[in-house]
Amino acid sequence: FQEIEPISLYYYTPPENIETIKGISTVEVKYNEDGCVLQLSKPASRVMVYDVDGTQILNKKITSQAIQLNKSLLNKPYSLAVIAFTDGTTEVVKLKY
């Protein structure tokens, strides 16, 4: 080995002390015996729910900042909820059955 170079020369690795993709969540998920409630911290216009195969199982216009999703709607083992906010942003949340 004449010269050993760090792998960071070839692959970008973000610094550990900064937030990268995840950011701050605007959706809080609370589970109950009926399903779950999505509590939003800013106004949203639509919620879409998908199963793990990518099939859309809900597409609903919303006006409230609390969304109740019934357990019968959620598929095992996970479902994905996509919330479209009125400011043009979206957030994806993984929901457990």
SELUM-129448 format. One record per residue (C-alpha): residue in one letter; chain; x, y, z. Coordinates in nm, 4 decimals, padded with zeros to 6 digits. Last residue first. Example, Ala and Ser with C-alpha at 12.3 -4.5 7.8 and 13.67 -1.06 7.14 Angstrom:
<sites>
(site 's','A',(01.3670,-00.1060,00.7140)) (site 'a','A',(01.2300,-00.4500,00.7800)) 
</sites>
This chain:
<sites>
(site 'y','A',(-05.1063,-00.1813,01.1791)) (site 'k','A',(-04.8041,00.0448,01.1712)) (site 'l','A',(-04.8145,00.3748,00.9814)) (site 'k','A',(-04.5153,00.5156,00.7923)) (site 'v','A',(-04.5481,00.8912,00.7394)) (site 'v','A',(-04.4767,01.0819,00.4169)) (site 'e','A',(-04.4764,01.4620,00.4209)) (site 't','A',(-04.5737,01.7049,00.1482)) (site 't','A',(-04.5025,02.0725,00.0792)) (site 'g','A',(-04.7152,02.3095,-00.1305)) (site 'd','A',(-04.8038,02.5576,00.1473)) (site 't','A',(-05.1508,02.4003,00.1781)) (site 'f','A',(-04.9984,02.0756,00.2991)) (site 'a','A',(-05.0186,01.7430,00.1176)) (site 'i','A',(-05.0058,01.4492,00.3601)) (site 'v','A',(-04.8840,01.1144,00.2311)) (site 'a','A',(-04.9724,00.8227,00.4570)) (site 'l','A',(-04.7834,00.4976,00.4067)) (site 's','A',(-04.9189,00.1653,00.5263)) (site 'y','A',(-04.7400,-00.1058,00.7191)) (site 'p','A',(-04.7599,-00.4733,00.8197)) (site 'k','A',(-05.0435,-00.5202,00.7473)) (site 'n','A',(-05.2942,-00.2876,00.5847)) (site 'l','A',(-05.4574,00.0164,00.7448)) (site 'l','A',(-05.8164,00.0965,00.6440)) (site 's','A',(-05.9755,-00.1476,00.8912)) (site 'k','A',(-05.7785,00.0249,01.1699)) (site 'n','A',(-05.9638,00.3490,01.1035)) (site 'l','A',(-05.7692,00.6635,01.0160)) (site 'q','A',(-05.8670,00.9754,01.2135)) (site 'i','A',(-05.7160,01.3006,01.0802)) (site 'a','A',(-05.6526,01.6002,01.3063)) (site 'q','A',(-05.5573,01.9355,01.1483)) (site 's','A',(-05.8979,01.9613,00.9850)) (site 't','A',(-05.9829,02.0645,00.6290)) (site 'i','A',(-05.9135,01.7419,00.4464)) (site 'k','A',(-05.9586,01.6163,00.0900)) (site 'k','A',(-05.9359,01.2389,00.0769)) (site 'n','A',(-05.7405,00.9863,-00.1251)) (site 'l','A',(-05.7460,00.6470,00.0435)) (site 'i','A',(-05.6371,00.2936,-00.0484)) (site 'q','A',(-05.3764,00.3791,-00.3116)) (site 't','A',(-05.1935,00.0656,-00.4151)) (site 'g','A',(-04.8173,00.0979,-00.3782)) (site 'd','A',(-04.7593,-00.2654,-00.2826)) (site 'v','A',(-04.6824,-00.1584,00.0759)) (site 'd','A',(-05.0296,-00.0047,00.1095)) (site 'y','A',(-05.0979,00.3586,00.0241)) (site 'v','A',(-05.2822,00.6375,00.2082)) (site 'm','A',(-05.3455,00.9836,00.0629)) (site 'v','A',(-05.4278,01.2899,00.2722)) (site 'r','A',(-05.5250,01.6245,00.1237)) (site 's','A',(-05.5362,01.9987,00.1939)) (site 'a','A',(-05.3199,02.0487,00.5011)) (site 'p','A',(-05.2886,02.3303,00.7534)) (site 'k','A',(-04.9891,02.3181,00.9914)) (site 's','A',(-04.8958,02.1190,01.3035)) (site 'l','A',(-05.0827,01.8080,01.1954)) (site 'q','A',(-05.2134,01.5404,01.4327)) (site 'l','A',(-05.2591,01.2075,01.2571)) (site 'v','A',(-05.4913,00.9856,01.4595)) (site 'c','A',(-05.4627,00.6085,01.4550)) (site 'g','A',(-05.6724,00.2934,01.4429)) (site 'd','A',(-05.9783,00.2176,01.6577)) (site 'e','A',(-05.7841,00.0892,01.9624)) (site 'n','A',(-05.5602,00.3972,01.9642)) (site 'y','A',(-05.2385,00.5013,01.7919)) (site 'k','A',(-05.1091,00.8594,01.7935)) (site 'v','A',(-04.9083,00.9844,01.4957)) (site 'e','A',(-04.7592,01.3361,01.5018)) (site 'v','A',(-04.7132,01.5110,01.1669)) (site 't','A',(-04.5073,01.8281,01.1105)) (site 's','A',(-04.1784,01.6416,01.1326)) (site 'i','A',(-03.8550,01.8375,01.1494)) (site 'g','A',(-03.5891,01.7470,00.8958)) (site 'k','A',(-03.5409,01.3950,00.7638)) (site 'i','A',(-03.3167,01.4624,00.4662)) (site 't','A',(-03.0064,01.6152,00.6200)) (site 'e','A',(-02.9955,01.7371,00.9781)) (site 'i','A',(-02.6420,01.8400,01.0680)) (site 'n','A',(-02.3937,01.7027,01.3243)) (site 'e','A',(-02.3120,01.3776,01.1499)) (site 'p','A',(-02.1538,01.5396,00.8456)) (site 'p','A',(-02.2870,01.4078,00.5148)) (site 't','A',(-02.1003,01.1203,00.3477)) (site 'y','A',(-02.0140,01.1667,-00.0174)) (site 'y','A',(-01.8441,00.8667,-00.1744)) (site 'y','A',(-01.5106,00.8642,-00.3598)) (site 'l','A',(-01.2930,01.1005,-00.1560)) (site 's','A',(-01.4911,01.0013,00.1533)) (site 'i','A',(-01.3320,00.6562,00.1227)) (site 'p','A',(-01.0164,00.7991,00.2758)) (site 'e','A',(-00.6955,00.7481,00.0772)) (site 'i','A',(-00.4206,00.4975,00.1526)) (site 'e','A',(-00.0989,00.5516,-00.0393)) (site 'q','A',(00.1742,00.3040,-00.1236)) (site 'f','A',(00.0000,00.0000,00.0000)) 
</sites>
